[in-house]
Amino acid sequence: MKPAELETLHAQCRQVLEEATETLRGRMGKDIHKKVRDFLMVHNKGGQPCPKCGGNITQLNANQRITSYCRHCQPGLLILN
């Protein structure tokens, strides 16, 4: 990437994080343990259609963690041993 593109990317990443932090602080209030996830497009929606391409959302559950993704939109996430 060119230096100007990197500067733009950095500025946009920072803006997204600042806006997300402000939004979540407003929605969570003082309850820092509340898990707000309704803004995530595919999280915990395994088996449902992907909102972007209509493909099937894959969901992996391991160690009390959930990973949800579309194999079409996000190829290469499944690592085989």
C-alpha positions as CSV (number, residue, x, y, z in Angstrom):
1,M,0.0,0.0,0.0
2,K,1.1,3.6,-0.6
3,P,1.8,5.8,2.4
4,A,-1.4,7.8,1.8
5,E,-3.5,4.7,1.6
6,L,-2.0,3.4,4.9
7,E,-2.8,6.8,6.6
8,T,-6.4,6.6,5.3
9,L,-6.8,3.0,6.5
10,H,-5.4,3.9,9.9
11,A,-7.7,6.9,10.3
12,Q,-10.7,4.8,9.3
13,C,-9.9,1.9,11.7
14,R,-9.5,4.4,14.5
15,Q,-12.8,6.0,13.7
16,V,-14.6,2.7,13.6
17,L,-13.2,1.7,17.0
18,E,-14.0,5.1,18.6
19,E,-17.6,4.9,17.2
20,A,-18.1,1.3,18.3
21,T,-16.7,2.1,21.8
22,E,-19.1,5.1,22.2
23,T,-22.1,3.0,21.0
24,L,-21.4,0.1,23.3
25,R,-20.8,2.3,26.3
26,G,-24.2,3.9,25.7
27,R,-26.0,0.6,25.2
28,M,-24.3,-1.3,28.1
29,G,-24.4,1.5,30.8
30,K,-22.6,0.5,33.9
31,D,-23.1,-3.3,33.3
32,I,-19.6,-4.1,31.8
33,H,-20.4,-7.8,31.8
34,K,-23.4,-7.4,29.4
35,K,-22.6,-9.0,26.0
36,V,-24.1,-6.9,23.3
37,R,-23.9,-8.9,20.0
38,D,-27.0,-7.9,18.1
39,F,-25.0,-5.7,15.7
40,L,-22.9,-8.6,14.5
41,M,-24.1,-9.8,11.1
42,V,-23.4,-13.6,11.5
43,H,-22.5,-14.2,15.1
44,N,-24.4,-17.1,16.6
45,K,-26.5,-17.5,13.4
46,G,-25.2,-20.9,12.3
47,G,-27.4,-22.5,9.6
48,Q,-29.0,-19.2,8.6
49,P,-28.4,-17.5,5.3
50,C,-25.5,-15.1,5.0
51,P,-26.8,-11.5,4.8
52,K,-24.3,-10.7,2.1
53,C,-24.4,-13.7,-0.3
54,G,-27.2,-15.9,0.9
55,G,-24.9,-18.9,1.5
56,N,-25.1,-21.0,4.7
57,I,-23.5,-19.6,7.8
58,T,-21.1,-22.1,9.4
59,Q,-20.9,-22.2,13.2
60,L,-18.1,-23.8,15.2
61,N,-18.3,-24.3,19.0
62,A,-15.2,-25.0,21.0
63,N,-14.2,-24.3,24.6
64,Q,-17.3,-22.2,25.3
65,R,-16.5,-20.0,22.3
66,I,-18.5,-19.5,19.1
67,T,-17.1,-18.8,15.7
68,S,-19.6,-18.1,13.0
69,Y,-18.7,-17.3,9.4
70,C,-19.8,-17.7,5.7
71,R,-17.5,-20.2,3.9
72,H,-18.2,-18.3,0.6
73,C,-17.5,-14.7,1.9
74,Q,-14.7,-15.8,4.2
75,P,-12.9,-18.7,2.6
76,G,-9.9,-20.3,4.2
77,L,-10.9,-20.1,7.8
78,L,-11.2,-23.8,8.5
79,I,-7.7,-25.2,9.3
80,L,-7.3,-28.9,9.0
81,N,-4.6,-30.7,11.0
